[in-house]
């Protein structure tokens, strides 16, 4: 856990979603004021989708130029394009269908009925990331990608949910995905929770984000949150390995924070 980690504990699920939505709108506005466009990586899950709904319902959303926001996904289920299990489908219903987005800036992971297998879908998403990174490189003199590393665009905010087992995106404890270091995107064929096939960003790609926001609610997440903040190994506790380049925010409700020592909360909230 890096020194730029912060935690904010919210009194309820509803307050957590509303506050995270307000924080996201503000962050996008700040980035757009600096660079004209902004990039966010979306997550699924109950809090992730509730946050997007809260963005859609906020009058402040009108201040954001949504046509200049790039959308990526941390992971998605490898099911049919119209499946309600798809993070993309849920995000569209919650937010994307209610704002004026540029379809070319919405980078969707290929579904199971697109004519590719799950490994090919992961490779295709890595190609999308590389193409976006090269476009940024041509447009800017301050591109700072590491030589030999996967080509990645700039992520201003990357949202992550946390499972009760401490998984993030579709990187599960002790499985191959959390151990993968030489790829931007990984395919999952044996997810411990259905559906078994998924496409996910790797931990290295996740950690390329400027800011990572880990959002969790509910008592079933309390153990995972506590272990991650205690610095457990990412192989066993994937959430502990998520660290943004400039900042990592833990945005949790009181139930999810219940097992985190008060002294640690006080230090991280300072």
PEMO-V209230 format. One record per backbone hydrogen bond with DSSP energy under -0.5 kcal/mol. NH is the residue of the N-H (numbers start at 1). CO is the residue of the C=O. If there is no record, write none. Layout:
NH,CO + NH,CO
//
This chain:
5,2 + 6,248 + 7,268 + 8,250 + 10,252 + 16,12 + 17,13 + 18,14 + 19,15 + 20,16 + 21,17 + 22,18 + 23,19 + 24,20 + 25,21 + 26,22 + 27,23 + 28,24 + 29,25 + 30,26 + 31,27 + 32,28 + 33,29 + 34,30 + 34,31 + 35,31 + 36,31 + 36,32 + 38,68 + 40,70 + 41,157 + 42,40 + 42,72 + 48,44 + 49,45 + 50,46 + 51,47 + 52,48 + 53,49 + 54,50 + 55,51 + 56,52 + 57,53 + 58,54 + 58,55 + 61,58 + 62,59 + 63,60 + 64,61 + 66,64 + 68,65 + 69,66 + 70,38 + 71,105 + 72,40 + 74,42 + 76,199 + 78,197 + 79,77 + 83,80 + 86,83 + 90,86 + 91,87 + 92,88 + 93,89 + 94,90 + 95,91 + 96,91 + 97,92 + 98,95 + 99,96 + 101,99 + 102,66 + 103,101 + 105,102 + 106,103 + 107,71 + 107,105 + 108,106 + 112,79 + 114,111 + 121,117 + 122,118 + 123,119 + 124,120 + 125,121 + 126,122 + 127,123 + 128,124 + 129,125 + 130,126 + 131,127 + 132,128 + 133,129 + 134,130 + 135,131 + 136,132 + 137,133 + 138,134 + 139,135 + 140,136 + 149,146 + 156,39 + 156,154 + 157,39 + 158,211 + 159,41 + 160,213 + 162,215 + 163,167 + 166,163 + 168,171 + 171,168 + 172,170 + 174,235 + 175,172 + 178,175 + 179,175 + 179,176 + 180,176 + 180,177 + 186,200 + 188,198 + 191,196 + 198,188 + 199,76 + 200,186 + 201,74 + 202,184 + 206,202 + 207,203 + 208,205 + 209,206 + 210,155 + 211,156 + 212,247 + 213,158 + 214,212 + 214,249 + 215,160 + 215,213 + 216,251 + 221,218 + 222,219 + 225,221 + 226,222 + 227,223 + 228,224 + 229,225 + 230,226 + 231,228 + 232,227 + 236,233 + 237,233 + 239,166 + 240,237 + 241,238 + 242,239 + 243,241 + 245,209 + 246,210 + 247,210 + 248,4 + 249,212 + 250,6 + 251,214 + 251,249 + 252,8 + 252,250 + 253,216 + 254,10 + 257,253 + 258,255 + 260,257 + 261,259 + 264,261 + 265,261 + 266,262 + 267,263 + 268,264 + 269,265 + 270,267
//
